[in-house]
Amino acid sequence: MHPFDFTRASDTREALDAGRRGGRYIAGGTTLVDLMRETVERPGTLVDISPLPLREVAVTERGGLRIGALVSMSEAAAHPKVRTLFPVISEALELSASAQLRNMATLGGNIMQRTRCTYFRDVTADCNKRDPGSGCAALRGHNRTHAILGTSDHCVATHPSDVAVAFAALEARVRLLGPDGERQVPFADFLLRPGNTPQREQAIKEGELITAVEIPAQPRPLKSGYLKVRDRQSYEFALTSAAVALHVRGGVIREAKVAAGGVGAVPWKLSAVERHLIGERPSEGLWEAAARRAADGARPLRHNRFKVELLKRTVERQLRVVGGTK
Ligand code: SF4
């Protein structure tokens, strides 16, 4: 590990000052410390933001939900408002990592976590994300777990977060605080596709701090849930996953929010699936036909062609579970 300075911010102003001077924010540290040990990340200064008052879960004036950036994954998953209003968020969190990690890791850190591509973490391998311009070892290497949607010729890594898939489905917004004040970024614009610059992963400016994730109010009743398919049943990243929320009134689907994980360079909103569902009556045939659109535009690699079919089946199964025809 490379030497670094460490400072603790006692309030937001101190944190932003340190961030403006190039400090890297750290809270749970469950990703960053690993990356520092592997010398993938070499920050000169770490700024501990744990003391900041960003630990609230609150219903917003408009009936949405705001989750503070420093709420731990386990606290968020167990919170009564999260469980009642958006079970898809609780389920995505509970299916992530291990209990120990969920107790340490924060919501803000979770959405900022970096890819689990093994070449990214191997400093002897070519990796455009870690070392821009060096190439992408995964393109010709072992790419079974890599992405099939939203990739580029420069990077084919997946985004590893589960809860980010739920946030993408629900069209959450990320609240940021920086030297120029507060702003909100739609979740769909916050995590960046690799394009020509895979080293740029979030639409966050230098020194900006995530303060909360806000989920907009949804029509009620809303049924939702998360399905994760993986090689083993615990402590494993998704091969495919599906976050689904449906608002059914008068026997007709009025609103559908669907996104997939484990398959995209970023959590992948399935707009074509949503369009196929809205205005229709739940039925076995509808789930199957809608899920057929889940892999539209997929560009599978040598070892992950199976993800195309697996994604469709994952989405179909979760539509059936949430839609109540299981
Ligand atoms: Fe690096 Fe992305 Fe290629 Fe993995 S897929 S080696 S993260 S450039």
Residues whose N, C-alpha, C, O or C-beta is under 5 A from the ligand:
A	BS01	SF4	C117 Y119 F120 D126 C127 N128 K129 G135 C136 A137 A138 H154 C155 V156 A157
